């Protein structure tokens, strides 16, 4: 529902802000926000099949 989506989005944004405010990590960090979790993790499956950055 809306709460699930909104809280996940807010959490991801806050994690990105925390990373930006802190020291640079030694490794690349990618923040991925996917959709269609309720329909069977379709967004995650699509990214895993064709990632922008190699996994």
Biopython code that builds the backbone (N, CA, C, O; Angstrom):
import numpy as np
from Bio.PDB.StructureBuilder import StructureBuilder

atoms = [
    (1, "UNK", "N", (0.798, -1.181, 0.000)),
    (1, "UNK", "CA", (0.000, 0.000, 0.000)),
    (1, "UNK", "C", (0.850, 1.258, 0.000)),
    (1, "UNK", "O", (2.072, 1.201, -0.139)),
    (2, "UNK", "N", (0.197, 2.373, 0.155)),
    (2, "UNK", "CA", (0.890, 3.669, 0.113)),
    (2, "UNK", "C", (1.919, 3.786, 1.232)),
    (2, "UNK", "O", (3.003, 4.330, 1.021)),
    (3, "UNK", "N", (1.590, 3.284, 2.415)),
    (3, "UNK", "CA", (2.536, 3.399, 3.528)),
    (3, "UNK", "C", (3.799, 2.599, 3.240)),
    (3, "UNK", "O", (4.905, 3.083, 3.481)),
    (4, "UNK", "N", (3.648, 1.390, 2.731)),
    (4, "UNK", "CA", (4.789, 0.534, 2.400)),
    (4, "UNK", "C", (5.690, 1.237, 1.384)),
    (4, "UNK", "O", (6.904, 1.298, 1.576)),
    (5, "UNK", "N", (5.119, 1.756, 0.328)),
    (5, "UNK", "CA", (5.901, 2.433, -0.712)),
    (5, "UNK", "C", (6.537, 3.717, -0.195)),
    (5, "UNK", "O", (7.709, 3.984, -0.463)),
    (6, "UNK", "N", (5.778, 4.502, 0.535)),
    (6, "UNK", "CA", (6.291, 5.789, 1.026)),
    (6, "UNK", "C", (7.398, 5.586, 2.053)),
    (6, "UNK", "O", (8.404, 6.295, 2.018)),
    (7, "UNK", "N", (7.233, 4.645, 2.955)),
    (7, "UNK", "CA", (8.266, 4.439, 3.975)),
    (7, "UNK", "C", (9.538, 3.871, 3.354)),
    (7, "UNK", "O", (10.638, 4.223, 3.780)),
    (8, "UNK", "N", (9.411, 3.013, 2.372)),
    (8, "UNK", "CA", (10.590, 2.490, 1.689)),
    (8, "UNK", "C", (11.330, 3.570, 0.932)),
    (8, "UNK", "O", (12.560, 3.618, 0.949)),
    (9, "UNK", "N", (10.585, 4.439, 0.266)),
    (9, "UNK", "CA", (11.192, 5.549, -0.470)),
    (9, "UNK", "C", (11.883, 6.505, 0.488)),
    (9, "UNK", "O", (13.015, 6.921, 0.240)),
    (10, "UNK", "N", (11.217, 6.854, 1.574)),
    (10, "UNK", "CA", (11.806, 7.772, 2.553)),
    (10, "UNK", "C", (13.071, 7.178, 3.165)),
    (10, "UNK", "O", (14.060, 7.886, 3.355)),
    (11, "UNK", "N", (13.046, 5.895, 3.471)),
    (11, "UNK", "CA", (14.226, 5.241, 4.029)),
    (11, "UNK", "C", (15.398, 5.251, 3.066)),
    (11, "UNK", "O", (16.534, 5.492, 3.475)),
    (12, "UNK", "N", (15.141, 4.995, 1.801)),
    (12, "UNK", "CA", (16.200, 4.999, 0.791)),
    (12, "UNK", "C", (16.801, 6.389, 0.630)),
    (12, "UNK", "O", (18.020, 6.530, 0.529)),
    (13, "UNK", "N", (15.966, 7.405, 0.605)),
    (13, "UNK", "CA", (16.450, 8.785, 0.483)),
    (13, "UNK", "C", (17.311, 9.154, 1.688)),
    (13, "UNK", "O", (18.363, 9.772, 1.528)),
    (14, "UNK", "N", (16.879, 8.786, 2.881)),
    (14, "UNK", "CA", (17.655, 9.110, 4.082)),
    (14, "UNK", "C", (18.995, 8.373, 4.107)),
    (14, "UNK", "O", (20.001, 8.934, 4.540)),
    (15, "UNK", "N", (19.013, 7.131, 3.650)),
    (15, "UNK", "CA", (20.292, 6.410, 3.582)),
    (15, "UNK", "C", (21.239, 7.084, 2.597)),
    (15, "UNK", "O", (22.434, 7.200, 2.866)),
    (16, "UNK", "N", (20.717, 7.525, 1.465)),
    (16, "UNK", "CA", (21.553, 8.220, 0.482)),
    (16, "UNK", "C", (22.089, 9.526, 1.058)),
    (16, "UNK", "O", (23.251, 9.869, 0.842)),
    (17, "UNK", "N", (21.255, 10.250, 1.785)),
    (17, "UNK", "CA", (21.715, 11.495, 2.428)),
    (17, "UNK", "C", (22.821, 11.219, 3.441)),
    (17, "UNK", "O", (23.800, 11.962, 3.513)),
    (18, "UNK", "N", (22.667, 10.161, 4.217)),
    (18, "UNK", "CA", (23.682, 9.811, 5.219)),
    (18, "UNK", "C", (25.002, 9.450, 4.546)),
    (18, "UNK", "O", (26.066, 9.851, 5.019)),
    (19, "UNK", "N", (24.947, 8.710, 3.467)),
    (19, "UNK", "CA", (26.176, 8.374, 2.747)),
    (19, "UNK", "C", (26.835, 9.622, 2.190)),
    (19, "UNK", "O", (28.057, 9.761, 2.255)),
    (20, "UNK", "N", (26.040, 10.528, 1.647)),
    (20, "UNK", "CA", (26.583, 11.761, 1.068)),
    (20, "UNK", "C", (27.247, 12.624, 2.139)),
    (20, "UNK", "O", (28.270, 13.256, 1.876)),
    (21, "UNK", "N", (26.681, 12.656, 3.333)),
    (21, "UNK", "CA", (27.202, 13.501, 4.414)),
    (21, "UNK", "C", (28.472, 12.926, 5.042)),
    (21, "UNK", "O", (29.265, 13.661, 5.630)),
    (22, "UNK", "N", (28.658, 11.635, 4.919)),
    (22, "UNK", "CA", (29.810, 10.993, 5.553)),
    (22, "UNK", "C", (31.006, 10.906, 4.625)),
    (22, "UNK", "O", (30.978, 11.421, 3.507)),
    (23, "UNK", "N", (32.053, 10.253, 5.094)),
    (23, "UNK", "CA", (33.241, 10.069, 4.257)),
    (23, "UNK", "C", (32.921, 9.143, 3.083)),
    (23, "UNK", "O", (32.033, 8.295, 3.168)),
    (24, "UNK", "N", (33.648, 9.318, 2.007)),
    (24, "UNK", "CA", (33.419, 8.494, 0.820)),
    (24, "UNK", "C", (33.735, 7.030, 1.130)),
    (24, "UNK", "O", (34.773, 6.733, 1.722)),
    (25, "UNK", "N", (32.853, 6.121, 0.739)),
    (25, "UNK", "CA", (33.128, 4.702, 0.977)),
    (25, "UNK", "C", (34.267, 4.208, 0.081)),
    (25, "UNK", "O", (34.558, 4.809, -0.953)),
    (26, "UNK", "N", (34.898, 3.125, 0.482)),
    (26, "UNK", "CA", (35.995, 2.559, -0.307)),
    (26, "UNK", "C", (35.489, 1.883, -1.578)),
    (26, "UNK", "O", (36.244, 1.703, -2.533)),
    (27, "UNK", "N", (34.243, 1.521, -1.586)),
    (27, "UNK", "CA", (33.649, 0.854, -2.747)),
    (27, "UNK", "C", (32.441, 1.648, -3.232)),
    (27, "UNK", "O", (31.857, 2.436, -2.489)),
    (28, "UNK", "N", (32.086, 1.427, -4.475)),
    (28, "UNK", "CA", (30.927, 2.083, -5.061)),
    (28, "UNK", "C", (29.650, 1.608, -4.373)),
    (28, "UNK", "O", (29.492, 0.422, -4.082)),
    (29, "UNK", "N", (28.757, 2.533, -4.122)),
    (29, "UNK", "CA", (27.454, 2.220, -3.540)),
    (29, "UNK", "C", (26.391, 2.628, -4.548)),
    (29, "UNK", "O", (26.396, 3.758, -5.037)),
    (30, "UNK", "N", (25.493, 1.725, -4.855)),
    (30, "UNK", "CA", (24.390, 2.006, -5.771)),
    (30, "UNK", "C", (23.098, 1.907, -4.974)),
    (30, "UNK", "O", (22.848, 0.899, -4.314)),
    (31, "UNK", "N", (22.286, 2.941, -5.034)),
    (31, "UNK", "CA", (20.973, 2.928, -4.400)),
    (31, "UNK", "C", (19.953, 2.582, -5.474)),
    (31, "UNK", "O", (19.807, 3.309, -6.457)),
    (32, "UNK", "N", (19.261, 1.493, -5.290)),
    (32, "UNK", "CA", (18.311, 0.995, -6.285)),
    (32, "UNK", "C", (16.917, 1.007, -5.688)),
    (32, "UNK", "O", (16.679, 0.452, -4.615)),
    (33, "UNK", "N", (16.018, 1.637, -6.383)),
    (33, "UNK", "CA", (14.618, 1.709, -5.953)),
    (33, "UNK", "C", (13.798, 1.001, -7.016)),
    (33, "UNK", "O", (13.669, 1.500, -8.134)),
    (34, "UNK", "N", (13.246, -0.146, -6.683)),
    (34, "UNK", "CA", (12.522, -0.949, -7.669)),
    (34, "UNK", "C", (11.031, -0.977, -7.355)),
    (34, "UNK", "O", (10.599, -0.602, -6.265)),
    (35, "UNK", "N", (10.266, -1.426, -8.329)),
    (35, "UNK", "CA", (8.812, -1.498, -8.201)),
    (35, "UNK", "C", (8.339, -2.933, -8.416)),
    (35, "UNK", "O", (9.130, -3.831, -8.703)),
    (36, "UNK", "N", (7.054, -3.120, -8.275)),
    (36, "UNK", "CA", (6.359, -4.388, -8.548)),
    (36, "UNK", "C", (6.740, -5.504, -7.574)),
    (36, "UNK", "O", (6.779, -6.677, -7.948)),
    (37, "UNK", "N", (7.018, -5.132, -6.329)),
    (37, "UNK", "CA", (7.339, -6.139, -5.309)),
    (37, "UNK", "C", (6.135, -7.041, -5.048)),
    (37, "UNK", "O", (6.284, -8.255, -4.915)),
    (38, "UNK", "N", (4.961, -6.457, -4.977)),
    (38, "UNK", "CA", (3.762, -7.235, -4.676)),
    (38, "UNK", "C", (3.389, -8.187, -5.804)),
    (38, "UNK", "O", (2.688, -9.171, -5.572)),
    (39, "UNK", "N", (3.841, -7.913, -7.005)),
    (39, "UNK", "CA", (3.523, -8.753, -8.160)),
    (39, "UNK", "C", (4.561, -9.852, -8.374)),
    (39, "UNK", "O", (4.499, -10.565, -9.376)),
    (40, "UNK", "N", (5.496, -10.000, -7.470)),
    (40, "UNK", "CA", (6.484, -11.063, -7.584)),
    (40, "UNK", "C", (7.902, -10.569, -7.768)),
    (40, "UNK", "O", (8.697, -11.202, -8.463)),
    (41, "UNK", "N", (8.227, -9.442, -7.152)),
    (41, "UNK", "CA", (9.590, -8.882, -7.221)),
    (41, "UNK", "C", (10.026, -8.617, -8.660)),
    (41, "UNK", "O", (11.191, -8.820, -9.002)),
    (42, "UNK", "N", (9.102, -8.165, -9.498)),
    (42, "UNK", "CA", (9.393, -7.967, -10.920)),
    (42, "UNK", "C", (10.477, -6.928, -11.161)),
    (42, "UNK", "O", (11.322, -7.115, -12.037)),
    (43, "UNK", "N", (10.470, -5.843, -10.409)),
    (43, "UNK", "CA", (11.495, -4.816, -10.584)),
    (43, "UNK", "C", (12.877, -5.334, -10.225)),
    (43, "UNK", "O", (13.845, -5.080, -10.943)),
    (44, "UNK", "N", (12.973, -6.051, -9.130)),
    (44, "UNK", "CA", (14.256, -6.641, -8.722)),
    (44, "UNK", "C", (14.728, -7.662, -9.744)),
    (44, "UNK", "O", (15.908, -7.700, -10.093)),
    (45, "UNK", "N", (13.813, -8.482, -10.220)),
    (45, "UNK", "CA", (14.158, -9.501, -11.218)),
    (45, "UNK", "C", (14.648, -8.849, -12.512)),
    (45, "UNK", "O", (15.617, -9.312, -13.114)),
    (46, "UNK", "N", (13.983, -7.782, -12.935)),
    (46, "UNK", "CA", (14.379, -7.089, -14.161)),
    (46, "UNK", "C", (15.773, -6.491, -14.021)),
    (46, "UNK", "O", (16.582, -6.580, -14.945)),
    (47, "UNK", "N", (16.058, -5.884, -12.876)),
    (47, "UNK", "CA", (17.392, -5.300, -12.692)),
    (47, "UNK", "C", (18.462, -6.387, -12.632)),
    (47, "UNK", "O", (19.534, -6.229, -13.217)),
    (48, "UNK", "N", (18.187, -7.472, -11.942)),
    (48, "UNK", "CA", (19.162, -8.561, -11.849)),
    (48, "UNK", "C", (19.455, -9.158, -13.223)),
    (48, "UNK", "O", (20.582, -9.575, -13.490)),
    (49, "UNK", "N", (18.454, -9.200, -14.092)),
    (49, "UNK", "CA", (18.640, -9.750, -15.434)),
    (49, "UNK", "C", (19.398, -8.802, -16.348)),
    (49, "UNK", "O", (20.095, -9.249, -17.260)),
    (50, "UNK", "N", (19.273, -7.489, -16.116)),
    (50, "UNK", "CA", (19.908, -6.498, -16.995)),
    (50, "UNK", "C", (20.387, -5.304, -16.170)),
    (50, "UNK", "O", (19.824, -4.216, -16.285)),
    (51, "UNK", "N", (21.415, -5.490, -15.341)),
    (51, "UNK", "CA", (21.856, -4.409, -14.451)),
    (51, "UNK", "C", (22.581, -3.286, -15.188)),
    (51, "UNK", "O", (23.289, -3.525, -16.167)),
    (52, "UNK", "N", (22.397, -2.070, -14.710)),
    (52, "UNK", "CA", (23.125, -0.921, -15.246)),
    (52, "UNK", "C", (24.598, -1.059, -14.883)),
    (52, "UNK", "O", (25.478, -0.765, -15.693)),
    (53, "UNK", "N", (24.857, -1.504, -13.667)),
    (53, "UNK", "CA", (26.210, -1.767, -13.184)),
    (53, "UNK", "C", (26.335, -3.270, -12.960)),
    (53, "UNK", "O", (25.403, -3.885, -12.443)),
    (54, "UNK", "N", (27.461, -3.879, -13.335)),
    (54, "UNK", "CA", (27.605, -5.329, -13.134)),
    (54, "UNK", "C", (27.429, -5.715, -11.667)),
    (54, "UNK", "O", (27.893, -5.014, -10.768)),
    (55, "UNK", "N", (26.771, -6.811, -11.446)),
    (55, "UNK", "CA", (26.551, -7.304, -10.083)),
    (55, "UNK", "C", (27.679, -8.217, -9.669)),
    (55, "UNK", "O", (27.676, -8.734, -8.552)),
]
sb = StructureBuilder()
sb.init_structure("model")
sb.init_model(0)
sb.init_chain("A")
sb.init_seg("    ")
for serial, (resi, resn, name, xyz) in enumerate(atoms, 1):
    if name == "N":
        sb.init_residue(resn, " ", resi, " ")
    sb.init_atom(name, np.array(xyz, "f"), 0.0, 1.0, " ", f" {name:<3s}", serial, name[0])
structure = sb.get_structure()
